[in-house]
Amino acid sequence: MYSEILQALSQGELPIDAPQDAINVFDFEAAARERMSPAHYGYLATGSDNDATVHANRKGFDRFKLRPRRLTGVDAVDTSIELFGVKWKAPIALSPVGNERAFHPEGAVAVGRAAREKDALQVLSIGANFALADVHAARGGPVWFQIYPLNDWSQTRAVVKRVEATGCPVLVLTVDMEAGHNRETLERFKRLDDGDCGACHGLGCTREDKYPNIAGITAASDAAPLLWKWEFVERLKASTAMKLVIKGIVTHEDAALCVEHGVDGIIVSNHGGRAENSGRSTIECLPEVAEAVGGKIPLLIDSGFRRGTDIYKALALGADAICIGRPYLWGLASFGQQGVEAVLEILQRELELVMRQCGAPSLRAIDSSSVL
C-alpha cells in the first residue's frame, strides 16, 4: 500500500488543493482532470490515433543522458535569452492553444497575466477565444501570434494585417496539420460528456463568437490559393514586416528549406502528438534540424517538455528555447493565473538546478558535451 501511494505521488496522480502544494508540474494534471469536463479533458489529453506520439515525446528524453560536472563553482546561473531583439527571463515559452476557455473562463487573458508576472514569452493561437489586443494588454506588451493557412489568400492576408496592426512582432505559421488528424482519445472522452458548449464556455459556439481574431473575415477570390506549399510561405513572408516563424518542422530537409525560403525562426514540433502519429519524439528530431539550421536562425522546440532536465537536454542539442503547452494548461485549468505561474516557477527552478549540476553558469555555456 505504501509503495502504491509513493508511486501515485511521484506521478502526480493525487490531486493538489493549491498551486503551492505542487512538487512538479505533473501534480497539476490530476488537479486539472478533477476540475474539467470529460470532453474538455479529452481535448487536452488527446493525441492522434492511439496516442503513440504523445507517449514517444516523453520517452524520447530517456534516450539522452546528462553528464554532470563537479567542483565547477557555479552557484548563481543566468537563464536569460534574447529572441529577435527582446530579452526574456528564461528559455521557456507558452505555446499557442485554441479554445482555451474550455480550461478556464479567463483563458488567454489569465495566461497573459501569468506571463507578465514571470516574464515569459506567450504565443496566442488563431483559435484563441480572446482578442489579440486584450491579450497584449494582459501581458503588458506584445505577444506572438500563431496562424494556419486559411481557406484562401485573401483570408490569410486579412488576418495578418489585423494582427500586424496590434503591434505583434512575430507571426508563427503552423504547418503540421495539412492532412488533418484522427483524435481517438478525444472522441472517447466526448462520449462520456453531455454538457452544452454555450453553458460551459460562457459564449456561443459560432465561429464569430468563439474566435474573435478572425471574426468578420470572409473568403474572397482575388488570388488563387497557395496553401500548404513553400510558395505560400514566400508570399506570407513578403506580405508583412513581422518576423515569420514556422512551427511543425521535424526533418533536416524541411529545416534547410525554411532557411532557403527566408524564414526567421523554426519551432521543432509534432503538435504534442496531436497531428501525425509518427511515433518519433521532437527531442529525437532536434539534432538533425539543428544541423540543418546551423545557428543561422533561432530554433525553438515543443512537445513533451515537463522537467528542467528536458529543457537542458534540448538546449544542449541545439535549441535556443523550448515551448510548453499541456503543463501550463493543467495549471490554468486547476488554479487559473496562479496555476500557470506555479508551472513556470517549477520549470525555472528545475532548470536552474540542472544548470548548476552540469556547471553551466549561462545558457551560452550549455553545449552538446553535456549529453550522451
C-alpha positions in Angstrom: 0.0 0.0 0.0 2.8 2.4 0.9 4.6 1.8 -2.4 1.4 2.4 -4.3 0.9 5.7 -2.6 4.5 6.7 -3.3 4.1 5.8 -7.0 0.9 7.8 -7.2 2.5 10.8 -5.5 5.6 10.7 -7.8 3.4 10.6 -10.9 1.1 13.4 -9.8 -1.9 11.1 -9.5 -3.2 12.5 -6.2 -4.8 16.0 -6.8 -3.4 19.0 -5.0 -5.5 21.7 -3.4 -3.4 24.8 -4.1 -0.6 25.8 -6.6 2.0 25.9 -3.8 1.3 22.2 -3.0 2.7 21.1 -6.3 6.1 19.3 -6.2 6.4 19.1 -10.0 4.3 20.0 -13.0 2.7 16.6 -13.2 0.8 17.4 -10.0 -1.3 19.9 -11.9 -2.6 17.2 -14.4 -4.5 15.3 -11.7 -5.9 18.6 -10.4 -7.0 19.7 -13.8 -8.6 16.3 -14.6 -10.6 16.6 -11.4 -11.9 20.0 -12.4 -12.6 19.6 -16.1 -15.5 18.0 -18.0 -14.7 14.7 -19.8 -14.8 16.3 -23.3 -12.5 19.2 -22.3 -10.0 16.9 -20.6 -10.1 14.6 -23.7 -9.4 17.6 -25.9 -6.4 18.5 -23.8 -5.1 14.9 -23.4 -5.6 13.5 -26.8 -3.1 12.7 -29.4 -3.6 11.2 -32.8 -4.6 7.6 -33.4 -3.5 5.6 -30.3 -1.6 8.5 -28.8 1.7 6.7 -29.5 3.5 10.0 -30.4 2.2 11.7 -27.2 4.0 8.9 -25.3 7.0 9.0 -27.5 7.5 12.7 -26.8 8.1 11.8 -23.1 10.1 8.6 -23.7 12.4 10.4 -26.2 14.1 12.3 -23.3 15.2 9.0 -21.8 17.5 8.4 -24.8 19.7 11.3 -23.8 21.7 11.2 -20.6 23.2 14.1 -18.8 27.0 14.4 -17.9 27.1 16.4 -14.6 30.3 18.2 -13.8 31.9 18.6 -10.3 33.8 21.4 -8.5 32.8 24.0 -11.1 32.0 26.7 -8.6 28.7 27.5 -10.3 26.2 28.9 -7.9 24.1 31.6 -9.4 23.0 31.0 -13.0 21.7 33.2 -15.8 18.8 31.7 -17.7 18.0 34.8 -19.8 17.7 34.6 -23.5 17.3 37.1 -26.4 14.9 36.3 -29.3 14.5 38.8 -32.1 16.0 41.6 -30.0 13.8 41.0 -26.9 15.3 39.7 -23.7 13.4 37.0 -21.7 14.0 35.7 -18.2 14.1 32.1 -19.3 14.1 30.0 -22.5 10.5 28.8 -21.6 7.7 30.0 -23.8 3.9 29.4 -23.7 2.7 27.6 -26.8 -0.4 28.6 -28.7 -3.6 26.8 -27.7 -7.0 27.2 -29.2 -10.3 27.1 -27.3 -8.5 27.9 -24.1 -11.8 29.0 -22.4 -12.5 25.2 -22.2 -9.9 25.2 -19.4 -10.7 28.4 -17.6 -13.2 31.3 -18.2 -10.4 33.9 -18.4 -8.4 31.8 -20.9 -5.6 33.5 -22.6 -6.0 36.7 -20.6 -5.2 34.8 -17.4 -2.2 33.2 -19.2 -1.1 36.7 -20.3 -1.1 38.0 -16.8 0.9 35.0 -15.6 3.4 35.5 -18.5 3.7 39.2 -17.4 4.4 38.2 -13.8 7.0 35.6 -14.8 8.4 37.5 -17.8 7.6 34.6 -20.2 7.1 34.7 -23.9 3.4 33.9 -24.9 2.2 32.8 -28.3 -1.5 33.3 -29.0 -3.4 30.9 -31.2 -5.6 31.9 -34.1 -8.2 29.7 -32.3 -8.0 31.7 -29.1 -11.2 32.9 -27.5 -9.9 36.3 -26.7 -8.8 39.1 -29.0 -5.1 39.7 -29.5 -5.3 43.3 -28.3 -6.8 42.1 -25.0 -4.0 39.6 -24.5 -1.4 42.2 -25.4 -2.9 44.3 -22.6 -3.0 41.4 -20.1 0.7 40.6 -20.9 1.7 44.2 -20.6 3.4 44.0 -24.0 3.0 42.3 -27.4 2.8 38.5 -27.7 3.5 36.4 -30.7 0.5 35.2 -32.9 0.0 31.8 -34.5 -1.9 31.1 -37.6 -2.7 28.2 -40.0 -3.1 28.7 -43.8 -6.7 29.7 -44.2 -9.2 28.9 -47.0 -7.6 31.3 -49.4 -5.0 34.0 -49.6 -7.4 36.9 -49.0 -8.5 35.5 -45.6 -4.9 34.9 -44.6 -3.9 38.4 -45.7 -6.8 40.0 -43.8 -5.8 38.2 -40.6 -2.2 39.1 -41.0 -2.9 42.8 -41.4 -5.3 42.7 -38.4 -2.6 41.1 -36.3 0.2 43.4 -37.5 -2.0 46.4 -36.7 -1.9 45.4 -33.0 1.9 45.7 -32.8 2.5 42.0 -32.9 6.2 41.4 -33.6 6.2 37.7 -34.7 3.9 35.6 -36.8 4.0 31.8 -36.2 2.8 29.6 -39.1 1.8 26.1 -38.1 2.3 23.6 -40.9 1.8 20.2 -39.4 -2.0 19.9 -39.8 -2.3 19.7 -43.6 -3.6 16.1 -43.6 -5.9 16.6 -40.7 -5.9 14.3 -37.6 -7.5 11.3 -36.0 -8.0 12.1 -32.3 -9.4 8.9 -30.9 -8.9 9.7 -27.2 -10.9 12.9 -27.7 -13.8 11.0 -29.3 -13.9 8.5 -26.5 -14.0 11.2 -23.8 -16.7 13.1 -25.7 -19.0 10.1 -25.4 -18.8 10.5 -21.6 -19.9 14.1 -21.8 -23.4 15.5 -22.4 -22.5 19.1 -21.5 -23.7 22.1 -23.5 -21.0 24.2 -25.3 -22.6 27.6 -24.6 -23.1 26.8 -20.9 -19.5 25.7 -20.2 -17.7 28.2 -22.3 -19.9 31.2 -21.4 -20.3 32.1 -25.0 -21.9 30.8 -28.2 -20.5 28.2 -30.5 -20.5 30.2 -33.7 -17.2 31.0 -35.4 -17.7 34.7 -34.8 -18.3 34.2 -31.1 -15.5 31.8 -30.4 -12.7 33.2 -32.5 -12.6 37.0 -32.3 -9.3 37.3 -34.1 -10.9 36.1 -37.4 -14.4 37.5 -36.8 -15.8 39.2 -39.8 -13.1 37.9 -42.2 -14.7 36.0 -45.0 -13.2 34.4 -48.1 -12.7 36.3 -51.3 -11.3 35.2 -54.6 -8.7 37.8 -55.7 -6.0 35.2 -55.9 -5.6 31.5 -56.3 -4.7 29.7 -53.1 -1.2 28.6 -52.4 -1.9 26.8 -49.2 0.5 24.2 -47.7 3.2 24.9 -50.2 6.5 26.7 -49.9 5.1 29.4 -52.3 2.7 30.3 -49.6 5.5 30.7 -47.1 7.3 33.1 -49.5 4.1 35.1 -50.1 3.3 35.3 -46.4 6.9 36.4 -45.6 6.6 39.2 -48.3 3.3 40.4 -47.0 4.3 41.5 -43.5 7.0 43.3 -41.6 6.6 40.8 -38.7 9.1 38.1 -38.2 8.0 34.7 -39.6 8.5 31.5 -37.6 7.5 28.1 -38.9 6.1 25.6 -36.4 5.9 21.9 -37.1 9.3 21.2 -38.7 10.8 17.8 -37.7 13.3 16.9 -40.5 16.7 18.1 -41.8 15.2 18.6 -45.3 12.4 20.9 -44.2 14.6 22.9 -41.9 17.0 23.5 -44.8 14.1 24.7 -46.9 13.0 27.1 -44.1 16.4 28.7 -44.2 16.4 28.8 -48.0 13.0 30.5 -48.1 14.0 33.2 -45.7 12.1 32.0 -42.6 13.2 33.9 -39.5 12.8 31.0 -37.0 11.7 27.4 -36.5 9.8 25.6 -33.9 10.5 21.8 -33.9 7.1 20.4 -33.2 4.8 17.4 -33.8 1.8 19.3 -32.2 2.3 17.5 -29.0 1.5 14.2 -30.8 -1.9 15.7 -32.0 -1.1 15.8 -35.7 0.5 12.8 -37.5 1.2 9.7 -35.4 4.9 9.3 -36.4 5.9 7.7 -33.1 9.0 9.9 -33.1 9.7 12.5 -30.3 10.7 16.0 -31.1 13.8 15.7 -28.9 14.9 13.0 -31.3 14.2 15.2 -34.3 16.1 18.2 -32.8 19.7 17.2 -33.7 19.1 16.9 -37.5 17.1 20.1 -37.5 19.8 22.0 -35.6 22.4 20.7 -38.0 20.4 22.0 -41.0 19.9 25.4 -39.4 23.5 25.7 -38.3 22.7 28.6 -36.0 21.5 30.9 -38.8 18.1 31.5 -37.2 16.5 30.9 -33.8 15.5 27.4 -33.1 12.7 26.5 -30.6 11.1 23.2 -29.8 7.9 21.9 -28.1 6.1 18.7 -27.4 6.6 16.7 -24.2 8.5 19.1 -22.0 7.8 18.5 -18.3 11.1 18.8 -16.5 14.1 21.1 -16.1 16.3 18.3 -17.3 14.1 18.1 -20.5 14.8 21.8 -21.1 18.5 21.4 -20.5 18.8 18.5 -22.9 17.1 20.4 -25.7 19.4 23.4 -25.2 22.4 21.1 -25.2 21.2 19.6 -28.5 20.9 22.9 -30.3 17.6 24.6 -29.3 17.6 28.2 -28.2 14.3 27.9 -26.2 11.5 25.5 -25.5 7.7 25.8 -25.5 5.2 24.2 -23.2 1.5 23.5 -23.8 -0.2 20.9 -21.7 1.7 21.8 -18.5 0.6 25.4 -18.3 -2.9 24.4 -19.3 -3.0 21.9 -16.4 -2.1 24.9 -14.2 -4.7 27.1 -15.9 -7.5 24.5 -15.6 -6.6 23.9 -11.9 -6.0 27.3 -10.5 -6.2 30.0 -13.3 -3.4 32.5 -13.4 -1.8 31.3 -10.2 -1.6 27.8 -11.7 0.2 29.0 -14.8 2.7 31.0 -12.7 3.4 28.0 -10.5 4.2 25.8 -13.5 6.6 28.4 -14.8 8.2 28.7 -11.4 8.7 25.0 -11.1 10.3 24.6 -14.5 12.5 27.7 -13.9 13.7 26.3 -10.6 14.4 22.8 -12.1 16.3 24.4 -15.0 18.5 26.4 -12.6 19.2 23.3 -10.6 20.4 21.2 -13.5 22.5 24.1 -14.9 24.4 24.2 -11.6 24.7 20.5 -11.5 26.2 20.5 -15.0 28.4 23.5 -14.4 26.7 25.9 -16.8 26.6 29.5 -15.5 24.5 30.7 -18.5 22.6 29.3 -21.5 25.7 30.1 -23.7 27.7 27.6 -21.6 25.4 24.7 -22.5 26.6 22.6 -25.4 26.5 19.0 -26.7 29.2 17.9 -24.3 26.6 17.9 -21.6 24.6 15.0 -23.0 25.1 11.5 -24.3 
